[in-house]
Amino acid sequence: MAGCSLAGCSSSSVVMLQDGTQYVTKDSPRTYTRDGFVQFTDISGRHVRVRADEVANIKEED
C-alpha cells in the first residue's frame, strides 16, 4: 500500500460534528465510550473528546 511506513498502516478517519466541524484523525476513533463520548487523536496530535450525540458521522478517509 503506497504511503505506509514499514511500522504499519493506520487508517485515518474524518469525524464530522453536527455543527459542521470536521476532524481528521490519525487512526480510527474509539467510539461510544461508557460515558457517551467519542475520543481520538487528530492529525496535529491533539487528543479530542466529544459527546457522541454531537457527532454527525464518522467515515474512513480515502
JOZIGI-V154280 format. One record per residue. N is the residue number from 1. RES is the residue in one letter. SS is DSSP state (a for helix, b for strand, c for the rest). PHI is phi in radians with two decimals (NA if undefined). D_FIRST is the distance of its C-alpha to the first C-alpha in Angstrom with 2 decimals. Layout:
n:N res:RES ss:SS phi:PHI d_first:D_FIRST
n:N res:RES ss:SS phi:PHI d_first:D_FIRST
//
This chain:
n:1 res:M ss:c phi:NA d_first:0.00
n:2 res:A ss:c phi:-1.18 d_first:3.80
n:3 res:G ss:c phi:1.51 d_first:6.49
n:4 res:C ss:c phi:-1.69 d_first:6.16
n:5 res:S ss:b phi:-1.45 d_first:9.26
n:6 res:L ss:c phi:-1.15 d_first:10.50
n:7 res:A ss:c phi:-1.27 d_first:12.52
n:8 res:G ss:b phi:2.26 d_first:9.98
n:9 res:C ss:c phi:-1.98 d_first:8.62
n:10 res:S ss:c phi:-2.17 d_first:11.36
n:11 res:S ss:c phi:-1.66 d_first:11.61
n:12 res:S ss:c phi:-1.28 d_first:14.11
n:13 res:S ss:b phi:-2.33 d_first:17.06
n:14 res:V ss:b phi:-1.97 d_first:19.99
n:15 res:V ss:b phi:-1.81 d_first:23.37
n:16 res:M ss:b phi:-1.89 d_first:26.20
n:17 res:L ss:b phi:-1.57 d_first:29.75
n:18 res:Q ss:c phi:-1.01 d_first:32.85
n:19 res:D ss:c phi:-1.48 d_first:34.08
n:20 res:G ss:c phi:1.67 d_first:31.05
n:21 res:T ss:c phi:-1.11 d_first:29.53
n:22 res:Q ss:b phi:-2.13 d_first:25.73
n:23 res:Y ss:b phi:-2.14 d_first:23.63
n:24 res:V ss:b phi:-1.74 d_first:19.92
n:25 res:T ss:b phi:-1.70 d_first:18.99
n:26 res:K ss:c phi:-1.27 d_first:16.81
n:27 res:D ss:c phi:-2.60 d_first:16.08
n:28 res:S ss:c phi:-1.10 d_first:17.70
n:29 res:P ss:c phi:-1.18 d_first:21.43
n:30 res:R ss:b phi:-1.51 d_first:23.99
n:31 res:T ss:c phi:-1.65 d_first:26.06
n:32 res:Y ss:c phi:0.89 d_first:29.73
n:33 res:T ss:c phi:-1.18 d_first:31.05
n:34 res:R ss:c phi:-0.95 d_first:34.53
n:35 res:D ss:c phi:-1.59 d_first:36.16
n:36 res:G ss:c phi:1.48 d_first:34.51
n:37 res:F ss:b phi:-2.07 d_first:31.92
n:38 res:V ss:b phi:-1.91 d_first:28.22
n:39 res:Q ss:b phi:-2.28 d_first:26.79
n:40 res:F ss:b phi:-2.86 d_first:23.63
n:41 res:T ss:b phi:-1.94 d_first:22.66
n:42 res:D ss:b phi:-1.40 d_first:22.00
n:43 res:I ss:c phi:-1.16 d_first:19.85
n:44 res:S ss:c phi:-1.55 d_first:22.99
n:45 res:G ss:c phi:1.61 d_first:23.36
n:46 res:R ss:c phi:-1.43 d_first:26.33
n:47 res:H ss:b phi:-1.36 d_first:27.00
n:48 res:V ss:b phi:-2.08 d_first:27.95
n:49 res:R ss:b phi:-2.40 d_first:30.03
n:50 res:V ss:b phi:-2.24 d_first:31.36
n:51 res:R ss:b phi:-1.15 d_first:33.59
n:52 res:A ss:a phi:-1.04 d_first:31.87
n:53 res:D ss:a phi:-1.30 d_first:34.42
n:54 res:E ss:a phi:-1.55 d_first:33.37
n:55 res:V ss:b phi:-1.52 d_first:29.80
n:56 res:A ss:b phi:-1.40 d_first:29.56
n:57 res:N ss:b phi:-2.88 d_first:26.00
n:58 res:I ss:b phi:-2.29 d_first:22.62
n:59 res:K ss:b phi:-2.35 d_first:19.51
n:60 res:E ss:b phi:-1.24 d_first:15.80
n:61 res:E ss:c phi:-1.35 d_first:14.58
n:62 res:D ss:c phi:-1.31 d_first:12.46
//
